[in-house]
Amino acid sequence: MFKHVHLVRIASCFQAAYRSSTTNDQTTIDANSSSLQCVQKLRDSTRMEFSNALAYLLSALLHNDQNARLRLFKDSKNDLVEKDIPGLAWVCAAAITPVLGAAFKSDLSASELINTTFLPIINNGYHRPSSTLESTLGAVGFILQNNPIALNHVDHKKTITEIIEICEKIAVSRQDSFTQKTRESGTRVIGFLSGNIDSNEGEDSFKLAIASLNRFGEGPPQQELQLTVGEAIVDAIMGSHAFSKRDFYLLDADEITLAARLQNEKSLEIVNERIVDFINKTLADKKINKNQHFRRAELVWLLVAVQNFGKWRAEGLNNGDLLSAVQEAFADGLTENDDFSQDISSKGMGVVYGLADQTLRKKLVESLMTTLTEGKRSEAKVQEDTKIFAKSEMGTTPTGEKLTTYKELLTLASDLNQPDLVYKFMQLARHNAIWNSKMGA
């Protein structure tokens, strides 16, 4: 299946390259045959990632063929409602969502499709979970991702509110009948519903979305889901300009800054204010929150936010006091009595260190070394003799001494006059399978 995903993406890359290099709507490939194959595979698909990639390819192949889009959309919508074929939600989404500069005029808009067809399926799926629920949530996400103005707060406030409420219920439900992909898709939809940052109505949608995502920490402990929540928070902060809403085949998020993405001083100011406000509120809550699972979730959100906005060079993070406070939160996370919190915290401290200038780095290292030797909480204090590596796992010092405890690592870093090595030691010590599979080492 993963091989098929890659093949579909390669085909989409060729379509994107072709469409961006010509203004001629007439294509030299047999788009009809390829479209039919896409439709058939989407009908039968039960894999979220494959369906998402295939829906994009289908829309790219249809491009400006109005008749084919309309016919496919109407037939698929009717069969979805009457026959409950899960994959048809993706076909509907692909047909009604043009990509690569195409357009589609239909009697039924994307907002009406979501409100009259998809939302009832989602509400019904909450009470009777099924593969159709998972596909429909994925299809809604596809529409919102590729058509940021599909739902605006002025005309669709009630629909937006209902979707956020039901997606939140699904994601934090303790029912085992909801798949992980269903929960993740619902979470991403909430993030996508944060509206246009250039309007007051968009601010209302943002507040609804961010409040909902913050409540995820109160739900059952779902470590993997919190990574998706962090990504959704980043999307919500960015609103209609979220990097997740870019065309992945035309724009690489690693090659563009926040300022270049927004291209508007007012929008840039709003996003930077949102970044700082989110971090400060999360830091403040983490200090007083007695729920360990909530604190763990907040560590994940902080890491995802700082890592992404740091990569995009957000001005809001050019603040030594803010970065120091974030490091303090991660250092405090090292004293939590679960491996996952410690994994996230050590990863986060490395990210913060990478964002700091030379002067701040020196202060961060001094603060970290103090924290590691003195501890932050008496019940989970990190002692000098606390072992973080097994014997012989890291070899020995130049004098033949073992490297197993914090004290030995701190001593070596000091002897080598490279205190920043402490960060690298910690990242080696704190690897977690969940983190590596979701976000990379």
C-alpha positions, 0 to 999 in steps of 0.5 A, a space after each residue: 500500500 505504501 508503494 501505491 501511495 508513492 506512485 500516486 504522489 509521483 503521478 500528482 507531481 507530473 500533473 502539477 508540473 504539467 499544469 503549471 507549465 501550460 495554460 492549455 486545458 487540453 491535455 495529451 494524456 488519456 485523463 478519462 481512463 486515468 480518472 476512472 481508475 482513480 474513482 474505482 480505487 477510491 471506492 475500494 480504499 480504506 486507507 486514509 493516506 492513500 485516499 488523500 493522495 488519490 483524491 488529489 490526483 483525481 481532482 488534478 486529472 479532472 481539472 477544468 472538465 466541468 461536465 465530468 466533474 459534475 457527473 461524477 459528483 452527482 453520481 457519487 453523492 447519491 450512491 454515498 447516501 443511498 449505498 453507504 460506500 465509504 470511499 465515495 466521500 473521497 470521490 465527492 470531495 475530489 470532484 467538488 474541490 478543484 486543484 492546480 488553478 482549476 475551477 468548478 461551478 456546481 448547483 451545490 457548493 462545498 459548504 452545502 455538501 459538508 452541511 447537508 451530506 457530510 455532517 449528518 454522516 458524521 453525527 450518525 457515525 458518532 453513535 454508530 462508528 463505521 469506516 464511512 465515518 473515517 472516510 467522511 472526516 478525511 474527505 471534509 479535511 481534504 476539502 478544507 485543506 484545498 479550499 480554505 474558504 469553503 466555510 467562513 464564519 459569517 455564513 456558516 457559524 452554526 455549521 462550524 460550531 457543530 463540526 468542531 463539537 462533534 469532532 471533539 467528542 469523537 477524538 476524546 471519546 473513550 470508546 474503542 470503536 473509534 479508530 486512531 485515524 478517525 480521531 486524528 482526522 477529526 482533530 485535523 478538521 478542527 485545526 482547518 476550521 480556523 478562518 481567515 486571519 485577515 477578518 474579525 470573523 476569522 478570529 471568532 473561528 480561531 477562538 472556537 478551534 483553539 479552545 476545542 483543541 486545548 480541551 483535548 488535554 482533559 480527555 483520555 491519555 492518547 500520546 500519539 493523538 497529542 502530536 496531531 493536536 499539536 499540528 492542528 494547533 499550528 494550523 489554527 494559529 495560521 488560519 487560512 494561511 496554514 502551511 498544511 493548506 498549501 499545494 504540497 506539489 507546488 510549495 515545499 514548506 521547508 523552503 519558505 518562511 512565515 513572512 513569505 507565506 503570509 505576505 502581509 504585515 497585519 497578518 504576520 503581526 496577528 500570527 506572531 501574537 497568536 504564537 506568543 499568546 499560545 506559548 505563554 498560556 500553555 506555560 502558565 497552565 502547565 505550572 499549575 496543572 495537577 493532571 499529569 496527562 494534561 501536562 504531557 499533552 502540553 509538552 507535546 503541543 509546545 514542542 510541535 509549535 516551537 519546532 514548526 514556527 522556529 523552522 519557519 523563522 517566526 519573529 515571535 520566537 525571537 525572544 530570549 525570555 520566552 525561549 528560556 521559559 520554554 526550556 524551563 518547561 521542558 526541563 521540568 518535563 524531564 522530572 515527569 515519571 514517564 518515558 514519553 514526557 522525558 523523550 518529548 522534553 529532551 527533544 524540545 530542549 534541543 529545538 530551543 537550543 537550536 533557535 537561540 543565539 550564542 549569548 542565549 545558548 550559554 545561559 540555556 546550558 548553564 540553566 540546564 546543567 543546574 536543573 539536571 544536578 538540582 532537579 525541579 521536583 523533589 518527588 522526581 529529582 534528577 540526581 547526579 548518580 541517575 543512570 541514563 545509559 547502560 554500561 558500555 553503551 556510550 564507551 568511556 572518557 579519555 581517562 577510561 571512566 564509564 559514561 552512564 550518569 548525569 554527573 559523568 556526562 556533565 563532567 565530560 562536557 565541562 572537560 571538553 569545554 563543550 557544555 552544549 554536548 549535554 543537549 546531544 547526550 540527552 537526545 541520545 538518551 531519550 529516544 521513543 518509538 512513538 515519537 520516531 514513527 510520527 515525527 522523526 528522530 
